Amino acid sequence: MINFLFVLLFSFWSVFYGRPASNTEVYLDKGGQLIAFQATGEKGKVHFKYLDQGSYRLSLVFPQQEGKYIKEKTRHESMTKATYNAKNRVYYYQGSEGFFAIKFTGISGVKSQNFAAIFKEEREEEDKYNVIAEFGIHKNCGSIGVFVEAITAAQFKKAADKIGQDISTQSIRGIN
């Protein structure tokens, strides 16, 4: 009975929320130089601590998703490629790899005016790097973390619609 309840609860949870996107590669650049790299673990989390003052850029390489995390039904189609909910600090991305929600966590040493969600795709051989944020640390020992979830097309569309408009073409630099 307990196993059944656990399975039921997990199934209910996964319908409304995504699942952690393990093996997402997260790159941190400072002044155009790669200074840190981490891949998300089973919980989909990465955290960079003890960052010095300066300007940083965060890039991700998403793992290829399968099943409901890649399929898009006609009613869930969206022209939105990326959108950002500044209130909740969640960046939503749609690409050939699937649909993702990236929540920024553990931010310290960054003033809100020094944080910008952006969208820029850079290619190096077969890898596609998705630059999602630029930010400035204004005092030593700054930090930033990300929690990456694979979401469904319906969850992506709902998030984009909830924000109220396709802000990807208005508020995120780099989207054409």
Contacts in CASP RR format, 6 or more apart in sequence:
PFRMAT RR
TARGET T0000
AUTHOR 0000-0000-0000
METHOD contacts of the structure
MODEL  1
MINFLFVLLFSFWSVFYGRPASNTEVYLDKGGQLIAFQATGEKGKVHFKY
LDQGSYRLSLVFPQQEGKYIKEKTRHESMTKATYNAKNRVYYYQGSEGFF
AIKFTGISGVKSQNFAAIFKEEREEEDKYNVIAEFGIHKNCGSIGVFVEA
ITAAQFKKAADKIGQDISTQSIRGIN
17 149 0 8 1.000
17 151 0 8 1.000
17 155 0 8 1.000
18 69 0 8 1.000
18 101 0 8 1.000
18 149 0 8 1.000
18 150 0 8 1.000
18 151 0 8 1.000
18 152 0 8 1.000
18 155 0 8 1.000
19 69 0 8 1.000
19 149 0 8 1.000
19 150 0 8 1.000
20 40 0 8 1.000
20 41 0 8 1.000
20 42 0 8 1.000
20 43 0 8 1.000
20 44 0 8 1.000
20 45 0 8 1.000
20 147 0 8 1.000
20 148 0 8 1.000
20 149 0 8 1.000
20 150 0 8 1.000
21 40 0 8 1.000
21 44 0 8 1.000
21 62 0 8 1.000
21 63 0 8 1.000
21 65 0 8 1.000
21 100 0 8 1.000
21 148 0 8 1.000
21 149 0 8 1.000
21 150 0 8 1.000
22 39 0 8 1.000
22 40 0 8 1.000
22 41 0 8 1.000
22 42 0 8 1.000
22 43 0 8 1.000
22 44 0 8 1.000
22 63 0 8 1.000
23 39 0 8 1.000
23 40 0 8 1.000
23 41 0 8 1.000
23 63 0 8 1.000
24 39 0 8 1.000
24 40 0 8 1.000
24 44 0 8 1.000
24 46 0 8 1.000
24 60 0 8 1.000
24 61 0 8 1.000
24 62 0 8 1.000
24 63 0 8 1.000
24 100 0 8 1.000
24 148 0 8 1.000
25 37 0 8 1.000
25 38 0 8 1.000
25 39 0 8 1.000
25 60 0 8 1.000
25 61 0 8 1.000
26 37 0 8 1.000
26 38 0 8 1.000
26 39 0 8 1.000
26 40 0 8 1.000
26 46 0 8 1.000
26 58 0 8 1.000
26 59 0 8 1.000
26 60 0 8 1.000
26 146 0 8 1.000
26 148 0 8 1.000
27 34 0 8 1.000
27 36 0 8 1.000
27 37 0 8 1.000
27 58 0 8 1.000
27 59 0 8 1.000
27 60 0 8 1.000
27 61 0 8 1.000
27 129 0 8 1.000
28 34 0 8 1.000
28 35 0 8 1.000
28 36 0 8 1.000
28 37 0 8 1.000
28 48 0 8 1.000
28 56 0 8 1.000
28 57 0 8 1.000
28 58 0 8 1.000
29 35 0 8 1.000
29 56 0 8 1.000
29 57 0 8 1.000
29 58 0 8 1.000
29 59 0 8 1.000
30 51 0 8 1.000
30 52 0 8 1.000
30 54 0 8 1.000
30 55 0 8 1.000
30 56 0 8 1.000
30 57 0 8 1.000
31 54 0 8 1.000
31 55 0 8 1.000
31 56 0 8 1.000
31 57 0 8 1.000
32 57 0 8 1.000
36 48 0 8 1.000
38 46 0 8 1.000
38 48 0 8 1.000
39 46 0 8 1.000
40 46 0 8 1.000
40 146 0 8 1.000
40 148 0 8 1.000
43 147 0 8 1.000
44 147 0 8 1.000
44 148 0 8 1.000
44 149 0 8 1.000
45 105 0 8 1.000
45 145 0 8 1.000
45 146 0 8 1.000
45 147 0 8 1.000
45 148 0 8 1.000
46 145 0 8 1.000
46 146 0 8 1.000
46 148 0 8 1.000
47 105 0 8 1.000
47 106 0 8 1.000
47 143 0 8 1.000
47 144 0 8 1.000
47 145 0 8 1.000
47 146 0 8 1.000
48 143 0 8 1.000
48 144 0 8 1.000
48 145 0 8 1.000
49 141 0 8 1.000
49 142 0 8 1.000
49 143 0 8 1.000
50 141 0 8 1.000
50 142 0 8 1.000
50 143 0 8 1.000
51 137 0 8 1.000
51 140 0 8 1.000
51 141 0 8 1.000
51 142 0 8 1.000
51 143 0 8 1.000
51 144 0 8 1.000
52 137 0 8 1.000
52 140 0 8 1.000
53 136 0 8 1.000
53 137 0 8 1.000
53 138 0 8 1.000
53 139 0 8 1.000
53 140 0 8 1.000
54 136 0 8 1.000
54 137 0 8 1.000
55 134 0 8 1.000
55 135 0 8 1.000
55 136 0 8 1.000
56 134 0 8 1.000
56 135 0 8 1.000
56 136 0 8 1.000
56 137 0 8 1.000
56 144 0 8 1.000
57 131 0 8 1.000
57 133 0 8 1.000
57 134 0 8 1.000
58 131 0 8 1.000
58 132 0 8 1.000
58 133 0 8 1.000
58 134 0 8 1.000
58 135 0 8 1.000
58 144 0 8 1.000
58 146 0 8 1.000
59 122 0 8 1.000
59 129 0 8 1.000
59 130 0 8 1.000
59 131 0 8 1.000
59 132 0 8 1.000
60 102 0 8 1.000
60 129 0 8 1.000
60 130 0 8 1.000
60 132 0 8 1.000
60 146 0 8 1.000
60 148 0 8 1.000
61 127 0 8 1.000
61 128 0 8 1.000
61 129 0 8 1.000
61 130 0 8 1.000
62 93 0 8 1.000
62 95 0 8 1.000
62 97 0 8 1.000
62 98 0 8 1.000
62 100 0 8 1.000
62 130 0 8 1.000
62 148 0 8 1.000
63 97 0 8 1.000
64 70 0 8 1.000
64 97 0 8 1.000
64 98 0 8 1.000
65 97 0 8 1.000
65 98 0 8 1.000
65 99 0 8 1.000
65 150 0 8 1.000
68 152 0 8 1.000
69 98 0 8 1.000
69 99 0 8 1.000
69 150 0 8 1.000
69 151 0 8 1.000
69 152 0 8 1.000
70 97 0 8 1.000
70 98 0 8 1.000
70 99 0 8 1.000
71 152 0 8 1.000
71 153 0 8 1.000
72 153 0 8 1.000
73 153 0 8 1.000
73 154 0 8 1.000
76 152 0 8 1.000
76 153 0 8 1.000
76 154 0 8 1.000
76 156 0 8 1.000
76 157 0 8 1.000
77 153 0 8 1.000
77 157 0 8 1.000
78 94 0 8 1.000
78 153 0 8 1.000
78 156 0 8 1.000
78 157 0 8 1.000
78 160 0 8 1.000
79 166 0 8 1.000
80 92 0 8 1.000
80 94 0 8 1.000
80 156 0 8 1.000
80 160 0 8 1.000
80 166 0 8 1.000
80 168 0 8 1.000
81 93 0 8 1.000
81 94 0 8 1.000
81 95 0 8 1.000
81 119 0 8 1.000
81 168 0 8 1.000
81 175 0 8 1.000
82 91 0 8 1.000
82 92 0 8 1.000
82 93 0 8 1.000
82 94 0 8 1.000
82 117 0 8 1.000
82 119 0 8 1.000
82 132 0 8 1.000
82 168 0 8 1.000
82 172 0 8 1.000
82 175 0 8 1.000
83 91 0 8 1.000
83 92 0 8 1.000
83 159 0 8 1.000
83 160 0 8 1.000
83 163 0 8 1.000
83 166 0 8 1.000
83 167 0 8 1.000
83 168 0 8 1.000
83 172 0 8 1.000
84 90 0 8 1.000
84 91 0 8 1.000
84 92 0 8 1.000
84 117 0 8 1.000
84 163 0 8 1.000
84 167 0 8 1.000
84 171 0 8 1.000
84 172 0 8 1.000
85 91 0 8 1.000
85 92 0 8 1.000
85 159 0 8 1.000
85 162 0 8 1.000
85 163 0 8 1.000
86 117 0 8 1.000
88 103 0 8 1.000
89 103 0 8 1.000
89 104 0 8 1.000
89 105 0 8 1.000
89 107 0 8 1.000
90 101 0 8 1.000
90 102 0 8 1.000
90 103 0 8 1.000
90 104 0 8 1.000
90 159 0 8 1.000
91 101 0 8 1.000
91 102 0 8 1.000
91 103 0 8 1.000
91 104 0 8 1.000
91 117 0 8 1.000
91 132 0 8 1.000
91 133 0 8 1.000
92 99 0 8 1.000
92 100 0 8 1.000
92 101 0 8 1.000
92 102 0 8 1.000
92 151 0 8 1.000
92 156 0 8 1.000
92 159 0 8 1.000
92 160 0 8 1.000
93 99 0 8 1.000
93 100 0 8 1.000
93 101 0 8 1.000
93 102 0 8 1.000
93 130 0 8 1.000
93 132 0 8 1.000
94 100 0 8 1.000
94 153 0 8 1.000
94 156 0 8 1.000
98 150 0 8 1.000
99 150 0 8 1.000
99 151 0 8 1.000
99 152 0 8 1.000
99 153 0 8 1.000
99 155 0 8 1.000
99 156 0 8 1.000
100 148 0 8 1.000
100 149 0 8 1.000
100 150 0 8 1.000
100 151 0 8 1.000
101 148 0 8 1.000
101 149 0 8 1.000
101 151 0 8 1.000
101 155 0 8 1.000
101 156 0 8 1.000
101 159 0 8 1.000
102 132 0 8 1.000
102 146 0 8 1.000
102 147 0 8 1.000
102 148 0 8 1.000
102 149 0 8 1.000
103 146 0 8 1.000
103 147 0 8 1.000
103 149 0 8 1.000
104 133 0 8 1.000
104 144 0 8 1.000
104 145 0 8 1.000
104 146 0 8 1.000
105 144 0 8 1.000
105 145 0 8 1.000
105 146 0 8 1.000
105 147 0 8 1.000
106 143 0 8 1.000
106 144 0 8 1.000
106 145 0 8 1.000
107 115 0 8 1.000
107 143 0 8 1.000
107 144 0 8 1.000
107 145 0 8 1.000
108 141 0 8 1.000
108 142 0 8 1.000
108 143 0 8 1.000
109 137 0 8 1.000
109 138 0 8 1.000
109 139 0 8 1.000
109 141 0 8 1.000
109 142 0 8 1.000
109 143 0 8 1.000
110 135 0 8 1.000
110 136 0 8 1.000
110 137 0 8 1.000
110 138 0 8 1.000
110 142 0 8 1.000
110 144 0 8 1.000
111 136 0 8 1.000
111 138 0 8 1.000
114 135 0 8 1.000
114 136 0 8 1.000
114 137 0 8 1.000
114 138 0 8 1.000
115 133 0 8 1.000
115 134 0 8 1.000
115 135 0 8 1.000
115 136 0 8 1.000
116 133 0 8 1.000
116 134 0 8 1.000
116 135 0 8 1.000
116 173 0 8 1.000
117 132 0 8 1.000
117 133 0 8 1.000
117 171 0 8 1.000
117 172 0 8 1.000
118 131 0 8 1.000
118 132 0 8 1.000
118 133 0 8 1.000
118 134 0 8 1.000
118 172 0 8 1.000
118 173 0 8 1.000
118 174 0 8 1.000
119 130 0 8 1.000
119 131 0 8 1.000
119 132 0 8 1.000
119 168 0 8 1.000
119 172 0 8 1.000
119 173 0 8 1.000
119 174 0 8 1.000
119 175 0 8 1.000
120 130 0 8 1.000
120 131 0 8 1.000
120 173 0 8 1.000
120 174 0 8 1.000
121 128 0 8 1.000
121 129 0 8 1.000
121 130 0 8 1.000
121 131 0 8 1.000
122 128 0 8 1.000
122 129 0 8 1.000
122 131 0 8 1.000
123 129 0 8 1.000
135 144 0 8 1.000
151 159 0 8 1.000
160 166 0 8 1.000
168 175 0 8 1.000
169 175 0 8 1.000
END
